[in-house]
Amino acid sequence: MVKRHIYPLRFNQEQLKNRSDIIIVGLYRPGTGFTRLISELCNSLSSTFQIHWIGIGYKGLSRKEDKIKLYPNNLDGGDIYGGFQARALAEKLSADFVLIVNDLWMLKNYRISLGQTHQYVLAAYVPLDGDVPVDSDLQDLSFFDAFYAYHFRGINQLRKVHSFADQSIRFNYFYHGINRSHFYPLEDKLKLRNQIFGIQYPSNAVFILNANRINERKNLKCTLTAFKLLTLKVSDSVYLVLHVPETPNSLIGELKSQLNALGLPPDRVLINPLGHSYLLEQELNRLYNACQIGINTSFGEGWGMVAFEHAATGAAQLVPDHSAPASLWPSELRIKTAESVYLTTNPLRLKSVDAHHLSATLVKLVNEPQILLRLQRLSMKVAQKPVFQWPVIAEKWTIEIEEAISNNSSSPPIIN
């Protein structure tokens, strides 16, 4: 029987020495959602395990951050995904568990570096933005020992991958948490809006935030279309805020061309009001607090972290009624979907959302303050659910990792 710890744990010195070494390989780029996720996961598990984070994209020195050791990646070239580095570090530390945090179709890049016989548990934590085609063979991923999705629906999608058939692979799912010491309501939001957006806006002005980056899957065109329809139906001052950090000038130019084509004046669509760089938590919290409504019109979401963070500040959220949001948010906050979509940059079957339904819902929120207030409270209630808090999530991770390690150590060694 594997001992199930209660988070957080207090160790004596002998227990601290005997903690299992866990290697996590994933993006290190402060300000991005992936990095916020991995950072919180590392912090939550560091009371139970020795955490070693190979930071994809990090080029600094190896250093300790709190209880986590952060390593640079690919300094000499030839290992942009960190697989060879993870294998070498696992062998050096006699690590018990290696976790790759990346998209499902990126995992093939670890076959050569990590696909050989290993003594540790090799696991992947992956978002599922849409539906995996039946009997899909995303090349051979059976060299992984465990696959973890972000939610239960993702587990069902993972089981469709043909290369997992008849394999003794562990499956589980783990929610993302919300750090409510980073994302919370601020006082005097009217003053905050005037500070961030630069001019004196009327007290009844409504700011609608889409904080998703510009790419094919995020489907920003639907947001722009819905907002244009909204401006034709409301008399109050409404503004669309787009947080699209570190977007190339060419894409910003295309975005502005779309605004012109729709007849949206530049003063109604505010692009990167706090600058073009990624925002750290304090500034991101200010931006969230300045916007009463958050929207997401993507073709698919593995989780939708921005919506949860924004909801924690007291903003109403409107999310797609597909992929992860369909199982995480109440129906009143979900946007109807339209036809299925296949993209050139994503192998999954995705779905578009109905811009007219989104626009009609926004009209209600802008024209009827009581409805807006009710959906703001409902959204915050979702963000405050215990299942979305890191201590609860860390407990579930701890149980899974310990059981996986225990089962792995009790199995006979593999002989080539």
N, C-alpha and C positions, 0 to 999 in steps of 0.2 A: 504494500500500500504506500503510495507516494504521500508524504506529508504535505498538507495544504496550508500554506502560510496565510496570515492575515496581514494585509497591507495597511500602514507601513510596518516594517520589522525593525527591531532593535537587536543588534548582534553584539556578542562579546568578541574580543580580539581573535580568539581561535576560530569562531564561526566566520568572521570576516575573511580570514585567510583561506577558508575552504569553500568560498562561494564559487559557483561555476562561472567560467569565462564564456561570455556571449559576444559574438561578433555581429554587428549590424552594418550592412553595406547599403548606402543610400545617399541621395542628394544633400550636399551641404551648400546652401545658398540662402543666407539669412533674408527673410522677407517673403520667401515662397511658402506655399501651403505644405508642400512635401517636407520641407525642412522643419516647419513648425511641428508637423506630425511626428517626424522621427525624433526631434529634440524632446518632445513631451513623452514619447514612448521610452526613450533612453532614461530620462529622469525618473519616470515611474517605476522602471525595472531595476534601477541602480541600487535600491535598498536591498534587493534580493540577490542580484547577480553582479559580477564584474563586467562592465559594459565597455566594449571597444567599438568605436564608430569610425568606419572608413568613409570619409566624406567625399563623395563624388563631386568633383569641381573644386574641392578645397586644395589650395596650394601653399598654405602656411606651414608652420612647424607643428610637430606632434605636441599636444598639450593636454593637460587635464582641465576639464570644465566641470566644476563640482566633483561628482564621483565618476564622471565619464571620461575616458581617454579618446581624444579625437586625433585621427591620422590623416595626413594629406594623401592624395591619390594621384597616380600617374605622373609623378614628377619627371620620370625618365622616358615617358611615352610607352605605347604598346599595351596599356592596361586601362583603358578609359572607363571600363565598367567595374574595375576593382576586384575581379575574380581571382587573378593570380596572386594579388596581394592578400586577399582573404584566405586563400589556401595556405600561403606561407605563414601568415600570422596564426592561423588555426593550428598548424603543425608545431609552431614555436611554443604556443601557449598550452597545447593539448586541449584546445577549446572543445566544449561540449555541444555548442549550438551555433550555427551560422544562419543569419536571416537576411535575405535579399529583399529590399523594398523597392519595387519597380513595376512597370506595366507588364502584363502577361506576355505580350509578344516580344518583349525585350529579353526574356529569360533565356532564349536560345543562345544568347551571347555568353552565357556562363557554362555551356556544355564542355568546351575544351578545357577551361580552367578548373572547373569544379565537378565535372562529370565522371571523374575516375572514382575508384573505391575510396571511401573516407570513413573515419571512425566517429565523426561528429554527426549531428542531425543537420541536414541541409534543408532549409525551409524558405518559402517565398511568401511575402505579404503583398497581395496585388489588388488593385481596383478593377472592378468589372463595370465598364461604362455602358454596356449594352448586352445584347444576347449573343452568346456563342453559337454559331451555326451547328446544327446537329451533326455529330461525328466529326467535328472539326479537328484536324490534326495540325496543331500549331507547332509542327516539328516535334521531335521527341523530347518531352520534358520529364520523362519518368526517372531521370537521375536525381530529381528532388525527392526528399523523404516526406515532406509535408507542404501543404498548400493552405494558405489562410486568406480568406476574403474579408471585405469590410463589413459585410452583413449577410444574413442567411440566404437571401436571394442569390448572392454571388457564389455560394457553395454549390447551389444547383447548376449554375452556369459552368463552373469549373469541372463538374462531373461529366460534362458533354465532350470535353477534350479527349479525342480518340486515344492519345498516347497514355492516358491514365488507366485504360481498361486493364482489369486483372492485375493491378499493381497494389502492393500493400502501402498505400500512401495515406497519410493522415490528412483529414480535412477539418477545418474549423473556421469560425469567423470572429472578428473582434472589431467592435465599434471604435470610432475616434472619440476622444474626449474634448471637452472645452475647458480651457484654463480661465476660470472666471476671475482670477486675480489680474489677468491681462485684458479681458473683454467684459465690460460692465457699464452700466449707465453713468453718464456724467451730468452734472447740474448745468443749468442755464444753457440749454442747447441752442436757443435763438442767438445768443451772443457768440457761441461756438461757430454757428453757421456763417455769421458775418465775418468772423476771423478767417475761416478757411476759404470761403468763396470770394472774399475780397471787397464786397460792397454791401450796402444796407438793403436787405431784402425785406419785403413785407412779412408780418408775423404769420400770415396764413400761407406762406410759400411752402410747397411740398417738394422735397428732394428725393429722387428715386435713384438708388445705387445699383449698378451692375459692376462688380469688382472682379470679373473674370477676364483673363488675358485674351488677346486677339489670336484665335486660331480657328481652324475649320470646325472642330467639334463644339466650340463654345457658341457658335451661331449668333453672333452679335447682331447680324442683320435683322433677326426677329425682334430683338429688343428695340432697335431703331424704328422698325415698322410699327410696333405696338405703341411706342411713345408718340410717333407722328399722329396716329389715330386718336390718342388721348388728347393731344393739343387741339384737335378739331372739335372736341366735345366738352371741354371744361373751360370755365372762365377764369378760375383762379390761376395764380402763378405756379407753374410746375416746371421742374428742371430735372434733366437726366444727368447723373454723375457717372462717369466712366473712369474706373481705376485700372489702367492698362500699363503697368510699369515696364520700363526697359523695352518698349515696342520700337522697332526700327522706324526711322523717319518715313520710309516708303509705305509702311502699313498705316502710319498716322495720316499720311497723305491720302491713301485710299479711303480711310474712315471719313475724312473731311469731305471727300468727293461724294460719298454716300449720303452724308448729311445735306449737302447741296442739292443732290438729286431728289431728296425727299422734301426739300423746302424747309428744313429745320435751321433756324438762325443760330449762329455760333454761341450767342449768349444764353440759349436754352439748353445746350449740351456742354457740360463742363468736363473737360478731359484732363485727368491727372492734376487736380487742384492743389495737391500737396507735393507736386514734383514728379519727375519721370522715373525716379529710382524706386526700388522695392521699399516698402515701409516696414519698419520694425513695429512691435506690438503696440507701443504707446501711441505712435502716430496713427496707426491703423485703427486703434480704438477711437481716436478723435474723429476720424473720417466716418466710421460706422455710426457714431453718435450724432453726427451732423445730418444723417439721412434717415428719414422716417420710414422708408420702404426699401426693401431689397428684392431684386428680381434675378432670376436665372433662366435663360432660354436655351441652354445647351441641348445638343442632340443626345447627350448621354452623360451621366455623372457616376463616378465610382463611389463618391460620398457626398460632396458639396459642402466643404468645410466653411466657406465664406458665409453661407446662409446661417449656420449654427453660431458662428462668432458674432455676426451682425444681430441675430435674434437675441443674443445674450445682453446686448446693449439696449434692448427695448424696441427694436424695429420690426415691423410686419414683414414677413417673407412670403414670396410667391415663387414656387419651385415647380419643375416639370413633373407631370404625373407619369413618370417612367423611371427606369433604372433604380438607383438607390433611393432617391427622394420619394418614390411611390410607396415605399415600405417604411419610411422614417417620419413622414410628415402627415398630419391629418388632411382629409380631403378638401377642407375649406381653404387650405393654403396651396393647393396644387392646381397647375395650369393644365387644361385639357391637351391631349396630344393629337397629332394628325397622322400623316403617313410614315411608313418605315423608310429609313434612309441608310445608304451605304456610302461611306466616305473613302477617299483615296488614302487617308492617313490613319485609318483605324479599321481593323479586320472584323469588328463586331457589327451586328445589326442594331442600328440606333433608331430613334424616333424624333420627328420634329414636334414642336409645340405650336398651339394655335394662337397666333398673334392677335386675332380678334377677341378670343376669350380673355387673354391677358389684358388687352386694352379695356374691355368692358369691366373687368374686375378693378382695374386702376381707376376708372371713372367713379365707381362706387366709393373707393377709399378716399379719393380727393374730394368728392362732393358731400360725403357723409362722415364727418369726424368720429361719430360714435362707432361706425363700422371699422374705421381705421384703428381706433383705440382697442376695440375688441380683438382684432387680429394681431395687434402688437402684443397684447397680453397673452394671447394663445401661442404666438411664436416664442415668446420668452418662456412660457411654461414648458414647451418642448425642449428648449435649450437647457432647462434646469432639471430635466429628468435624471434620476440617479444613474441610469444605464449609460449616460453620456458624460459621466464624471470619471476622471482618470484613476482615482483610487479603486473604483469598482472594476474598471477595465484592466488595471494592473493585476488585480487579484486573479482574474480569469486567465490572463497571459501567464502568470506565474504557475498556475495549476497545469496549463497545457505544456509549457516548456519543461517543467519538472517531470511530467508523465512521459513526454517524448524522449527526454534524456534517459529516464529510467528504463523505458522499453528498449531503447537503442543499446544500452549497456548490458541488458540481459539477453540480447540476441547473440547467436553465435557469430564469430567473425566471418566476413566474406573472403573466400579464397579465390584469387584469380586463376 
